[in-house]
Amino acid sequence: SSEGTYSFWSSSARPRKEFVFFFLLFQMNRTKGDEEEYWNSSKFKAFTFDDDDDELSQLKESKRAVNSLRDFVDDDDDDDDLERVSWSGEPVGSISWSIKETAGNSGATHEGREQLKSRNNFSYTQLPKPTSTYSLSSFFRGRTRPGSFQSLSDALSDTPAKSYAPELGRPKGEYRDYSNDWSPSDTVRRLRRGKVCSLERFRSLQDKLQLLEEAVNMHDGNVITAVLIFLKRTLCKEILFRELEVRQVALRHFIHFLKEIGDQKLLLDLLRFLDRTEELALSHYREHLNIQDPEKRKEFLKTCISLPFSAEDSAHIQDHYTLLERQIIIEANDRHLESAGQTEIFRKHPRKASILNMPLVTTLFYSCFYHYMEAEGTFSSPINLKKTFKIPDKQYVLTALAARAKLRAWNDVDALFTTKNWLGYTKKRAPIGFHRVVEILHKNSAPVQILQEYVNLVEDVDTKLNLATKFKCHDVVIDTCRDLKDRQQLLAYRSKVDKGSAEEEKIDALLSSSQIRWKN
C-alpha cells in the first residue's frame, strides 16, 4: 500500500499502531542469545517456609521480573545506534521526513474532515501521521529523550522514584492472624516463628488450657510465657493457681515471670496457695530491698524474724536486723563527731560514704579504721562486732590488718600477731599465714624493716626466699643462703645487689669465710 495506508487490516482486527511498531522492532533487535538468556534465567527462590505467603511471593517475583526488563535494553550509548523510523518508513531526522511532517501538520484540519467523510470506508488512505516518535529503550527505562513523548512511568507518577510494576497488596493469609481460623497448635507454632497472633479467640477455659498444653509441649520458654501472660490477664487467680498446680513446668515459668516483673503481691498469694512456707518467707524478706529509709527497713526486718524460716535462715535474719540496728547507732554518732571536728581520725581521714546498709565485713573494716581502740562494751568496737556476729579469727585478722596497715599503724599490726602463753612468753602467730601478711604490708607500702621481720616468720624456705627476693629483703636472702650453705645461689644473688653496698660486702665476707662449709 502507499504511504500512510493500512488497508490490509480489517476494521475489526486492526491493532494499535504503537503495539505493532514495538512488537516488530523488539523482534528484529532481540538476538537469539538474548532469548536463551531470558528463558533460561530465573530469579525465583527454590523453597520458602512461609507456605501461607506463596501468593505474595509469586506476585513479588512477577514485579521483579517486570523491572528486570531494563536489563535487556542496551546502555545510553547504544540508544544512538538504534535507527528510529516514522510510520511512513522514513528515518526520523531526514530531509524528506521533515518536509512530510510539516505538510502533515498543516493539513491536519483537512485530514480530520476527510476522516469524518470516510468513516465507513475500508481504505483509510487519509490517516493522520504522528508528530513524533517513541524510543524503545526510553520506554522500558522509564525516561524521556529530547523530542519524544514522556515515558510511561513519568506519565503515571510525578515523584522522582519511578515504579516499573504496581505495588502489591498484602495477601489474605496475613490477615488470618486476626480471624478464628487458627487452632491452638497452629497458634503456638506461629508464636514460635515470631508471627503476630491474637489469643483473644480462645475464650473458654478448655481452649485456654489446651493452648497452654501445646505451648508446654513445644518446649519454648518464650511461647510459654506469652500464653501465661494471656491466662494471667483473662483468668481469675484462683482458677489460674489451681490449673498451674498440676502443671509444674508452666508453674515454674510463671513464678520466674512474677519475680522478674516484681509482682510481689501475686507471687506471695501463689506461694501461699501452694503452701510453700519457706519460699513464701524468703519472698517476703526480699521486699526489704525496696525500702530505702533505714528506720523503716529495720522495722520491716523485725517483722521478718517471726516468719517460718529454717533455723539457719532465721539466724541470718536476726543478724541482719541486729547489724542494721548497730549501723544506725554508729552512723548517728560518727556524723556528729565528724561535724564537730574534735576527733583527730575524722579530721585526717574524712568519711567517704555512710555505713548504713553495708555488709558485715565492710562494717568491721570501718570499725577497725575509726574505732579500733574503743572498749569492748561499745557498739562500734571491733571486738564487740566479732563476738556479737561470731566472726572467725581469720576474717577478723585479715580485715583488721588491712585497716591498720592502711593507716600505717605498725604497732597495732605488731600487736595483732603477738600472743602470750600461760608462762608469759610472747610469740607471733598469724591465722592467715605470714606470707599473706607480707603481701598485705607491701601493698600498703610498709618499710623494708617491717617486711623483713615478717618474711623471716615464713616457715617454708622456698616461699621465704621467693618473697625476700621479690620485695628486695637482702638480709633475709643472704642469711637464708648462709643457713642452707648454698654458695651458688649466694653468688647468683651477689649480682642483684648494688655494687659497693653493705649487702655486697656482707656476701663477700661470707664467701671468703673458712668457717662455713659450703655444699657446692
C-alpha positions, 0 to 999 in steps of 0.5 A, spaced: 500 500 500 502 507 499 504 511 504 500 512 510 495 506 508 493 500 512 488 497 508 490 490 509 487 490 516 480 489 517 476 494 521 475 489 526 482 486 527 486 492 526 491 493 532 494 499 535 499 502 531 504 503 537 503 495 539 505 493 532 511 498 531 514 495 538 512 488 537 516 488 530 522 492 532 523 488 539 523 482 534 528 484 529 533 487 535 532 481 540 538 476 538 537 469 539 542 469 545 538 474 548 532 469 548 536 463 551 538 468 556 531 470 558 528 463 558 533 460 561 534 465 567 530 465 573 530 469 579 525 465 583 527 462 590 527 454 590 523 453 597 520 458 602 517 456 609 512 461 609 507 456 605 501 461 607 505 467 603 506 463 596 501 468 593 505 474 595 511 471 593 509 469 586 506 476 585 513 479 588 517 475 583 512 477 577 514 485 579 521 483 579 521 480 573 517 486 570 523 491 572 528 486 570 526 488 563 531 494 563 536 489 563 535 487 556 535 494 553 542 496 551 546 502 555 545 510 553 550 509 548 547 504 544 540 508 544 544 512 538 545 506 534 538 504 534 535 507 527 528 510 529 523 510 523 516 514 522 510 510 520 511 512 513 518 508 513 522 514 513 528 515 518 526 520 523 531 526 522 531 526 514 530 531 509 524 528 506 521 526 513 521 533 515 518 536 509 512 530 510 511 532 517 510 539 516 505 538 510 502 533 515 501 538 520 498 543 516 493 539 513 491 536 519 484 540 519 483 537 512 485 530 514 480 530 520 474 532 515 476 527 510 476 522 516 469 524 518 467 523 510 470 516 510 468 513 516 465 507 513 470 506 508 475 500 508 481 504 505 483 509 510 488 512 505 487 519 509 490 517 516 493 522 520 501 521 521 504 522 528 508 528 530 513 524 533 516 518 535 517 513 541 524 510 543 524 503 545 529 503 550 526 510 553 520 506 554 522 500 558 527 505 562 522 509 564 525 516 561 524 521 556 529 523 550 529 530 547 523 530 542 519 524 544 513 523 548 514 522 556 515 515 558 510 511 561 512 511 568 513 519 568 506 519 565 503 515 571 507 518 577 510 525 578 515 523 584 522 522 582 522 514 584 519 511 578 515 504 579 516 499 573 510 494 576 504 496 581 505 495 588 502 489 591 497 488 596 498 484 602 495 477 601 489 474 605 493 469 609 496 475 613 490 477 615 488 470 618 492 472 624 486 476 626 480 471 624 478 464 628 481 460 623 487 458 627 487 452 632 491 452 638 497 448 635 497 452 629 497 458 634 503 456 638 507 454 632 506 461 629 508 464 636 514 460 635 516 463 628 515 470 631 508 471 627 503 476 630 497 472 633 491 474 637 489 469 643 483 473 644 479 467 640 480 462 645 475 464 650 473 458 654 477 455 659 478 448 655 481 452 649 485 456 654 488 450 657 489 446 651 493 452 648 497 452 654 498 444 653 501 445 646 505 451 648 508 446 654 509 441 649 513 445 644 518 446 649 519 454 648 520 458 654 518 464 650 511 461 647 510 459 654 510 465 657 506 469 652 500 464 653 501 465 661 501 472 660 494 471 656 491 466 662 494 471 667 490 477 664 483 473 662 483 468 668 481 469 675 487 467 680 484 462 683 482 458 677 489 460 674 493 457 681 489 451 681 490 449 673 498 451 674 498 446 680 498 440 676 502 443 671 509 444 674 513 446 668 508 452 666 508 453 674 515 454 674 515 459 668 510 463 671 513 464 678 520 466 674 515 471 670 512 474 677 519 475 680 522 478 674 516 483 673 516 484 681 509 482 682 510 481 689 503 481 691 501 475 686 507 471 687 506 471 695 498 469 694 501 463 689 506 461 694 501 461 699 496 457 695 501 452 694 503 452 701 510 453 700 512 456 707 519 457 706 519 460 699 513 464 701 518 467 707 524 468 703 519 472 698 517 476 703 524 478 706 526 480 699 521 486 699 526 489 704 530 491 698 525 496 696 525 500 702 530 505 702 529 509 709 533 505 714 528 506 720 523 503 716 527 497 713 529 495 720 522 495 722 520 491 716 526 486 718 523 485 725 517 483 722 521 478 718 524 474 724 517 471 726 516 468 719 517 460 718 524 460 716 529 454 717 533 455 723 539 457 719 535 462 715 532 465 721 539 466 724 541 470 718 535 474 719 536 476 726 543 478 724 541 482 719 536 486 723 541 486 729 547 489 724 542 494 721 540 496 728 548 497 730 549 501 723 544 506 725 547 507 732 554 508 729 552 512 723 548 517 728 554 518 732 560 518 727 556 524 723 556 528 729 563 527 731 565 528 724 561 535 724 564 537 730 571 536 728 574 534 735 576 527 733 583 527 730 581 520 725 575 524 722 579 530 721 585 526 717 581 521 714 574 524 712 568 519 711 567 517 704 560 514 704 555 512 710 555 505 713 548 504 713 546 498 709 553 495 708 555 488 709 558 485 715 565 485 713 565 492 710 562 494 717 568 491 721 573 494 716 570 501 718 570 499 725 577 497 725 579 504 721 575 509 726 574 505 732 579 500 733 581 502 740 574 503 743 572 498 749 569 492 748 562 494 751 561 499 745 557 498 739 562 500 734 568 496 737 571 491 733 571 486 738 564 487 740 562 486 732 566 479 732 563 476 738 556 479 737 556 476 729 561 470 731 566 472 726 572 467 725 579 469 727 581 469 720 576 474 717 577 478 723 585 478 722 585 479 715 580 485 715 583 488 721 590 488 718 588 491 712 585 497 716 591 498 720 596 497 715 592 502 711 593 507 716 600 505 717 599 503 724 605 498 725 604 497 732 597 495 732 599 490 726 605 488 731 600 487 736 595 483 732 600 477 731 603 477 738 600 472 743 602 470 750 602 463 753 600 461 760 608 462 762 608 469 759 612 468 753 610 472 747 610 469 740 607 471 733 602 467 730 598 469 724 591 465 722 592 467 715 599 465 714 605 470 714 606 470 707 599 473 706 601 478 711 607 480 707 603 481 701 598 485 705 604 490 708 607 491 701 601 493 698 600 498 703 607 500 702 610 498 709 618 499 710 623 494 708 624 493 716 617 491 717 617 486 711 623 483 713 621 481 720 615 478 717 618 474 711 623 471 716 616 468 720 615 464 713 616 457 715 617 454 708 624 456 705 622 456 698 616 461 699 621 465 704 626 466 699 621 467 693 618 473 697 625 476 700 627 476 693 621 479 690 620 485 695 628 486 695 629 483 703 637 482 702 638 480 709 633 475 709 636 472 702 643 472 704 642 469 711 637 464 708 643 462 703 648 462 709 643 457 713 642 452 707 650 453 705 648 454 698 654 458 695 651 458 688 645 461 689 649 466 694 653 468 688 647 468 683 644 473 688 651 477 689 649 480 682 642 483 684 645 487 689 648 494 688 655 494 687 659 497 693 653 496 698 653 493 705 649 487 702 655 486 697 660 486 702 656 482 707 656 476 701 663 477 700 665 476 707 661 470 707 664 467 701 671 468 703 669 465 710 673 458 712 668 457 717 662 455 713 662 449 709 659 450 703 655 444 699 657 446 692 
